[in-house]
């Protein structure tokens, strides 16, 4: 079973048992939560398309860990002007695991 979900302003196509890396979530590590913004669900035979959301569908997830991603460096340079600037940051990320996908009555 597959589902297209909206989480933290992005859309993800997920299967049961998948591990996703998303922007930092407000849940502690090990906590379980449900995503109710489900845009599309595909079970073996039928496709449920929401307008905009599939009624009663939800995706159960668990937060695995929070961490900092790889460093991203932005370097600016103007030749012959003695100007260079280096800036960087590390994105705050969360790993989640999809436990189950359920469809409500339609």
N, C-alpha and C positions, 0 to 999 in steps of 0.2 A: 504494500500500500504506500502511495506517495502523496505528499501534500505540498502545496505552495503556501508559505506562511510569510507574514510581514512582521519583522522584529527589528526594533531600533532604527526604523526608517529604511530598512533594506528588505528585499525579498529573497527567500531561500527555498529551494526545492529539496525536500527532505524525505528520507525513508526511515522506517523503524530501525533503530539501532545505530543510526548515523551519528558521527561526532562532528560538530560544527565549531568554527571559530568566529565569534561575533564581537562587536564593540562591547565594552564593559557593561555588565548588567548590575542591577541594584540588589541582587540576591546573594546571601553568603554561600561559600563553597559547601557542597553537599545538599543544598536545598533543592526541593522539587517545585516546579511551577508549571502552569499551563498557558499555552499560547492560544488565544481565542480568535485572533485575526487570521483566519484561514481563508485563502482566496480560491483554492482549487484542491479537490481531493480525487485521486484516481485509485479505486480498488480494482481488483482483477478484471471485472466485467464492465463497470460503469464509471463514468466521469461526472463528478458533481462540480458544477461551476457556480461560484457565488456572484451575487450582484449587489454590493461588492463582496460580501462575505458569505461563506457557506453556513447556513443556519444550523446551530447546534454542534458544529464540528470543533474539535480542539486537539491540540498536540501536547502531550505530556512530556516534559523535559526535566533534566537534572543538571545542575551546575557542577562541572568537574573541578575547574580551577580558574583563578584569576592570575594574570601575569602581564608583563610588559613585552611588546613585540620587538622586532628588530629595529635598530636605530635608522631613522631616515634623515639624511643630511641634505640641506639646501645650501649650495655654494654659489655665491655671486662674485663676479670678477670683471673689472674693466681694464683692458690692456692699456699700458703706458700712463695710467692715471694713479698708480699706487693705491688702488682700491680693491679690497677683497673682504668678503664677509661670509662667515660660516655660521649657519644655524642648524639645529637639529632637534628632533624629539623622538620619543618612543611611545607608540600608541598603546593605550591600556585595553587589553583584550580579555575575553572569557571563553573558555571551552565548555560546550554543553553537549549532552548526549540525549538523543531523542528516544524516549521510552516507548510511547505508543501513540497511534493516530486513531481517533474515533470520530464517527460521523453521527450526528443527531438525526432525528426524524425529519423527512423532507416531504 
